[in-house]
């Protein structure tokens, strides 16, 4: 297992290199929607699920939820790279990966963190970058050594997964199943 994780880490680092980034396309993603659920509040949460982000894998690898359940996620990054915990469908992750690539291309994200100066600047006058940022309610970016929280109410209407969409990470296998019980 260690060997596979080492290969996955090398692939992810190669995918985030300037050469690999330049080869990728650009695009925008739309997130949210009633089919995947909606943001919840900690007071509504029926339980807390701790998720550990490591370099190219999650612990746990799958999460079981019930339709209508509100879950508080405590997400800790124990890896050396920037990671994301994003709830969505496979199609949503694919679209979001294009947006994350654009943020990496423009220096808002680095392999190990968020460039807050770039992330907080006004992008409205830059073609193709209007509204660029990472404020989706179904997603958190977590820098190495940091912990973040997200509360989500599941609708049970879609086949969901959780994933890291930092360039190269999803392709390296950093995704897990959300099972409806």
C-alpha positions as CSV (number, residue, x, y, z in Angstrom):
1,X,0.0,0.0,0.0
2,X,2.9,2.4,0.8
3,X,4.3,1.9,-2.7
4,X,0.9,2.8,-4.3
5,X,0.6,5.9,-2.2
6,X,4.2,7.0,-3.2
7,X,3.3,6.6,-6.8
8,X,0.1,8.5,-6.4
9,X,2.0,11.3,-4.6
10,X,4.5,11.5,-7.4
11,X,1.8,11.6,-10.0
12,X,-0.1,14.4,-8.2
13,X,3.1,16.4,-7.9
14,X,3.8,16.0,-11.6
15,X,0.3,16.9,-12.5
16,X,0.6,20.2,-10.5
17,X,3.9,21.2,-12.3
18,X,3.7,24.2,-14.6
19,X,4.1,22.1,-17.7
20,X,1.2,19.8,-16.7
21,X,-0.9,22.7,-15.7
22,X,-0.4,24.5,-19.0
23,X,-1.6,21.4,-20.8
24,X,-4.9,21.4,-18.9
25,X,-8.0,23.1,-20.1
26,X,-9.9,25.9,-18.4
27,X,-13.6,25.9,-17.3
28,X,-16.1,26.9,-14.6
29,X,-18.1,24.8,-12.3
30,X,-21.5,25.3,-10.8
31,X,-22.0,23.8,-7.3
32,X,-24.9,23.3,-5.0
33,X,-28.4,22.2,-5.9
34,X,-31.1,20.2,-4.1
35,X,-30.0,16.9,-5.5
36,X,-26.8,16.7,-3.4
37,X,-28.3,18.3,-0.3
38,X,-27.6,21.7,1.3
39,X,-25.5,23.4,4.0
40,X,-26.6,22.6,7.6
41,X,-25.9,24.0,11.0
42,X,-23.9,22.4,13.8
43,X,-27.0,22.5,16.0
44,X,-28.9,20.4,13.4
45,X,-26.1,17.7,13.1
46,X,-27.0,14.3,14.3
47,X,-23.4,13.3,14.5
48,X,-19.8,14.3,13.8
49,X,-17.6,12.5,11.3
50,X,-13.9,13.0,11.5
51,X,-12.1,12.9,8.1
52,X,-8.3,12.8,7.8
53,X,-6.7,14.1,4.6
54,X,-3.4,12.4,3.8
55,X,-1.4,12.7,0.7
56,X,-3.6,11.1,-1.9
57,X,-6.1,9.3,0.3
58,X,-8.8,9.9,2.8
59,X,-9.6,8.2,6.1
60,X,-12.2,6.9,6.2
61,X,-12.5,5.7,2.5
62,X,-16.3,5.7,2.6
63,X,-19.0,7.4,4.7
64,X,-22.6,6.1,5.2
65,X,-25.4,8.7,5.5
66,X,-29.2,8.7,5.7
67,X,-31.5,10.8,3.5
68,X,-32.2,14.0,5.4
69,X,-29.4,13.5,7.8
70,X,-27.2,16.5,8.8
71,X,-23.6,15.6,9.5
72,X,-20.8,17.8,10.9
73,X,-17.5,17.0,9.2
74,X,-14.3,17.8,11.1
75,X,-11.6,17.7,8.3
76,X,-7.9,17.5,9.3
77,X,-5.1,17.6,6.8
78,X,-2.2,15.4,8.0
79,X,-0.5,15.4,4.6
80,X,2.2,17.7,3.3
81,X,0.0,19.1,0.4
82,X,-3.0,21.3,0.2
83,X,-6.2,19.1,0.0
84,X,-9.9,19.6,-0.4
85,X,-12.9,17.8,1.0
86,X,-15.7,18.3,-1.5
87,X,-19.1,16.6,-1.6
88,X,-20.7,16.1,-5.0
89,X,-21.5,13.8,-7.9
90,X,-18.7,12.6,-10.2
91,X,-19.8,15.1,-12.8
92,X,-19.7,17.9,-10.3
93,X,-16.1,16.9,-9.3
94,X,-15.1,16.8,-13.0
95,X,-16.4,20.4,-13.5
96,X,-14.8,21.6,-10.2
97,X,-11.4,20.2,-11.2
98,X,-11.4,22.7,-14.1
99,X,-12.0,25.6,-11.7
100,X,-9.4,24.4,-9.3
101,X,-6.9,24.1,-12.3
102,X,-7.7,27.7,-13.2
103,X,-7.0,28.8,-9.6
104,X,-3.7,26.9,-9.7
105,X,-2.9,28.5,-13.1
106,X,-3.4,32.0,-11.7
107,X,-1.4,31.5,-8.5
108,X,-4.4,31.4,-6.1
109,X,-3.5,27.9,-5.0
110,X,-0.1,26.3,-4.6
111,X,0.7,22.6,-4.1
112,X,0.9,23.3,-0.3
113,X,-1.5,26.2,0.4
114,X,-3.6,29.1,-0.6
115,X,-2.1,32.4,-1.8
116,X,-4.4,34.7,0.2
117,X,-3.2,37.8,-1.6
118,X,-4.2,36.4,-5.0
119,X,-7.4,34.7,-3.6
120,X,-8.7,37.9,-2.0
121,X,-8.1,40.2,-5.0
122,X,-10.9,41.5,-7.3
123,X,-11.0,39.2,-10.3
124,X,-14.1,40.8,-11.9
125,X,-12.1,42.7,-14.5
126,X,-10.0,39.7,-15.6
127,X,-11.6,37.7,-18.5
128,X,-12.4,34.2,-17.5
129,X,-11.7,34.8,-13.8
130,X,-15.0,36.5,-12.8
131,X,-16.2,35.2,-9.5
132,X,-13.1,33.0,-9.2
133,X,-12.7,31.7,-5.7
134,X,-13.4,28.8,-3.4
135,X,-16.5,29.6,-1.5
136,X,-18.7,26.6,-2.3
137,X,-20.7,25.4,0.7
138,X,-20.1,21.8,-0.2
139,X,-16.3,22.1,0.0
140,X,-13.4,23.1,2.2
141,X,-9.8,23.6,1.3
142,X,-7.4,22.5,4.1
143,X,-3.7,23.4,4.3
144,X,-1.2,21.0,5.7
145,X,-1.6,20.7,9.5
146,X,-4.9,22.6,9.5
147,X,-8.4,21.5,10.5
148,X,-11.7,22.8,9.0
149,X,-15.4,22.0,9.6
150,X,-18.3,21.7,7.2
151,X,-21.9,20.8,8.0
152,X,-24.0,19.2,5.3
153,X,-27.6,17.9,5.1
154,X,-27.9,15.1,2.7
155,X,-31.0,14.8,0.4
156,X,-30.5,11.2,-0.7
157,X,-31.3,12.2,-4.3
158,X,-27.9,11.6,-5.9
159,X,-25.1,9.2,-6.1
160,X,-22.4,11.1,-4.1
161,X,-18.7,10.9,-3.4
162,X,-16.3,13.0,-1.5
163,X,-13.1,14.1,-3.3
164,X,-10.1,16.3,-3.4
165,X,-10.1,18.3,-6.6
166,X,-6.7,19.9,-6.2
167,X,-5.1,19.3,-9.6
168,X,-3.9,15.7,-9.9
169,X,-5.3,14.5,-6.6
170,X,-8.6,13.0,-7.9
171,X,-6.8,11.3,-10.7
172,X,-4.4,9.8,-8.2
173,X,-7.4,8.2,-6.4
174,X,-8.2,10.8,-3.7
175,X,-12.0,10.1,-3.7
176,X,-14.4,8.2,-1.5
177,X,-17.9,6.9,-1.6
178,X,-20.9,8.4,0.2
179,X,-23.3,5.5,0.8
180,X,-27.0,6.0,1.4
181,X,-28.1,3.7,4.3
